[in-house]
Amino acid sequence: MKIGLGTVQFGLDYGVSNQGGQTTSAEVARILDVAKEYHVDVIDTAALYGNCEDVLGRSLPPDHGFKIVTKTIRIDSNRITESDADRLERVFITSLEKLHCSAVYGLMCHNVDDLLAESGERLMERLETLKKRGQITKIGVSIYTAEQVDAILNRYEIDLVQLPMNILDQRLLVGGQLTALKSRGIEIHVRSAFLQGLLLMSPETVPDYFASTRKHLRDYHEFIRVQGITPVRAALGFLATLDEIDVIVCGVNNHQQLSEICQNAGPLPEVDFSAFALDNEEILNPAKWSFP
């Protein structure tokens, strides 16, 4: 099963199509049961996802068997100091305490620019130290752009990367970065399969911010309708077809959503979605979105 469980909704009210708000603790327990049922083994979280790590720590039994991947704080500095590395480590130790575990599968640098800043090596050295102690298995980084992928590969050896990709955002596939990462033996986790739910919404109901893309979305939905494919099946099948991708991280608000995702996670090798790729950062990067 390529599906991984994204948990930002466990700690925050998140997503353009999210009508339910932050997921309740009782629903988190149901989601984790479904994850076990479908052999979803990766759980993705972060120190910056509100109280998400606390919720997981309270909800997961000691012998849960999930591979937990969490992320560092953001340093947001042009020059990294030893005190920054110390702060990163302190927050990570707090993450372990919240998650009620002594180690995690992966620790990712949440802000790639921290590693690319002057003396960013200090953070990488600290991550390596945590790995040698056995507190993390894989060192990774969360990436947004092709330029960031190229810069990281030129500067560091990493084990794990998380990056955005979906039917609208195929930039790292077309640009060759996906292949470059896999050729280094790097485990690839993909987020934004549904682009925060935008790909699942009727084109007529998307916020006015996406008005310039409405026709494109209409054409896409007509295409998959003719193919006899649901929006969920199309979004997941496109990614599942790509051999380079190891995990498709999907955030959910309830256990029914996770069941639907797991039931629709197989590849679609005979469907060509290349015509629906965009190259507009204002549409493809949710951090750029602006609503009244």
Secondary structure, 3 states (H helix, E strand, C coil): CCEEEECHHHHCCCCCCCCCCCCCHHHHHHHHHHHHHCCCCEEECCCCCCCHHHHHHHHCCCCCCCEEEEECCCCCCCECCHHHHHHHHHHHHHHHHHHCCCCEEEEEECCHHHHHCECCHHHHHHHHHHHHCCCEEEEEEECCCHHHHHHHHHHCCCCEEEEECCCCCCHHHHCCHHHHHHHCCCEEEEECCCCCCHHHCCCCCCCHHHHHHHHHHHHHHHHHHHHCCCHHHHHHHHHHCCCCCCEEEEECCCHHHHHHHHHCCCCCCCCCCHHHCCCCHHHHCHHHCCCC
